[in-house]
Amino acid sequence: MLNWLRRKPEQSLPGAPGPIEVREAWARSSVDHSAAGGFFTIVNKGDAPDRLMAATSPVAARIEIHAIKVVGADIAMCPLADGIAIQAASTMTFKPRGYHLLIAGLAAPVV
């Protein structure tokens, strides 16, 4: 996660060896710069499902995995305390107005 907040925008986040890859990671700051949204594509190239349970960063007080729920004409962010399943041989995109990471209590604004 640290690389997301300190890398140049054109750089890719290096993935770890194994069936799970994280691609095209980026973050966008909130208006007051106290939090940011974390977005990326996660690929499970394996033949077994996996689960994203948590994320951490030394530059954030906490990171939560969130989904968006439509409530009438509005949307609400819903923390996913049990993480999110990443099905076998699948790709999942975390994006604005969808699944994302809420990066809260930032030590410095995201640029």
C-alpha positions in Angstrom: 0.0 0.0 0.0 2.8 2.4 0.7 3.8 2.3 -3.0 0.3 3.5 -3.9 0.8 6.7 -2.0 4.4 7.4 -3.0 4.7 6.2 -6.5 4.6 8.2 -9.7 1.2 7.9 -11.4 2.6 6.2 -14.5 4.3 3.4 -12.5 2.6 0.1 -11.8 2.4 -1.5 -8.4 4.6 -4.6 -8.5 2.7 -7.8 -7.9 3.9 -10.6 -5.6 4.6 -14.0 -7.1 1.7 -16.4 -7.0 -1.8 -16.6 -8.4 -2.9 -13.1 -7.1 -1.9 -10.0 -8.9 -2.7 -6.3 -8.1 -2.6 -4.1 -11.2 -3.1 -0.4 -12.0 -3.3 0.8 -8.3 -4.0 4.4 -7.6 -5.5 6.6 -4.9 -7.6 9.8 -4.9 -7.8 12.2 -2.0 -11.0 13.4 -0.3 -11.8 17.1 -0.6 -10.4 17.8 3.0 -7.4 15.5 2.4 -8.1 13.5 5.6 -8.9 10.4 3.6 -8.4 8.8 0.2 -10.0 6.2 -2.0 -7.8 3.3 -3.1 -8.5 1.7 -6.5 -7.0 -1.2 -8.4 -7.6 -4.3 -10.3 -7.0 -7.6 -8.6 -6.5 -10.8 -10.6 -6.8 -14.3 -9.3 -5.0 -16.5 -11.8 -5.3 -19.6 -9.6 -7.8 -22.4 -9.6 -9.0 -21.7 -6.0 -10.9 -18.7 -4.6 -9.2 -16.3 -2.3 -10.3 -13.4 0.0 -9.0 -9.9 0.4 -9.3 -9.4 4.2 -7.4 -6.2 5.0 -4.9 -3.6 4.0 -2.4 -1.5 6.0 -0.1 1.4 5.4 2.4 3.3 7.6 0.9 6.6 6.3 -2.7 5.9 7.2 -4.4 5.3 10.6 -6.7 2.7 9.1 -7.8 1.2 5.8 -11.2 -0.3 5.3 -12.6 -2.4 2.4 -15.8 -0.8 1.2 -18.8 -1.5 -1.1 -21.3 1.0 -2.4 -25.0 0.5 -1.6 -27.7 2.5 -3.5 -30.1 4.0 -1.0 -32.9 5.8 -2.9 -31.3 8.6 -4.9 -28.2 8.4 -2.8 -25.3 6.0 -2.3 -23.8 4.9 1.0 -20.4 3.3 1.7 -20.6 0.0 3.5 -17.5 -1.4 5.2 -16.9 -5.1 4.5 -15.6 -6.4 7.8 -15.2 -10.0 6.4 -13.4 -8.8 3.4 -14.3 -9.7 -0.2 -14.1 -12.9 -2.1 -11.9 -13.1 -5.2 -13.2 -16.0 -7.2 -10.8 -18.4 -9.0 -9.7 -17.4 -12.4 -11.3 -14.0 -12.2 -10.6 -10.3 -12.3 -12.2 -7.7 -10.0 -11.8 -4.0 -10.4 -12.0 -1.7 -7.4 -13.1 1.7 -8.7 -14.9 4.9 -7.7 -18.6 4.3 -7.0 -17.9 0.6 -6.5 -15.7 -1.6 -4.4 -12.8 0.4 -3.0 -10.4 1.0 -0.1 -11.2 3.8 2.3 -7.8 5.1 3.4 -8.4 7.2 6.5 -6.3 9.3 8.9 -3.6 10.1 6.4 -0.3 11.5 7.7 0.0 13.7 4.6 -2.3 14.6 1.6 -2.3 12.3 -1.4 -0.8 14.0 -4.4 
